[in-house]
């Protein structure tokens, strides 16, 4: 019996140490919340006299919980590291892939066409008409939405218990901020910071040159979103910002905000030096460019006379993604080839 008592005492001491270690976890960081899960562990010890000792231990598991405010001013709580992400906007899909998270994207829209890998991911609807049933079936742990979804889609998904974050950047700075924000909520901060820093560097390389241009040295620009009627870009858009930072003058800025329409006579009177036209990457996607080139009433406009009418890949200027800097560099080179030449 002395041997048996010694065994029991030794076992009890070991269990005490186990309990102390299990409950002594130290959780650090303002974004960390500890959730305690209880599990029962049975330990059996046999001697010459069969004795069984059962002990219950408490195991502490740390789960990171983050509460953020999205671009619609909504407070959203995100638990752990998202591993099943649905993107309801092409821009969000691009950013996720740029961050190296393509393998975690389980649902996208029919318009998510970049990178090419996005084409093979399950589709959960169009741009604004998300298919709620498909999203429920996929069961994501994070959904990235945008402004178009605030009225119906986001409330419907929230009512079903899904975590939804809205990303709505307007300016170039906000595009970089949104990349860092998505990186933060997906635990890909390092990749996001690297991308945003590179974008900032490339912007500065251009603006260091264009910021010293006089008004007379700047190039007047008409940017055409659509041709019938001619729709351009107002003074609160990213494309306007790109034109201005590239050393250009957006002739539609005086028309106000958003996407104003301009009369042909007004354009002819202003006489822009350059015309940039949205071109989409599908058959017939250059319809607006062809309409401008074939508009006989523009025959005396400087941009037409001097062969400075250019089609611009709309994805490089319209989508708030890392590729918008490619569009920025392209436009800067078009407006001021004497300053930039060929930009890599």
Order of alpha helices (4+ residues) and beta strands (2+ residues): alpha-beta-beta-beta-beta-alpha-beta-alpha-beta-alpha-beta-alpha-alpha-beta-beta-beta-alpha-beta-beta-alpha-beta-alpha-alpha-beta-alpha-alpha-alpha
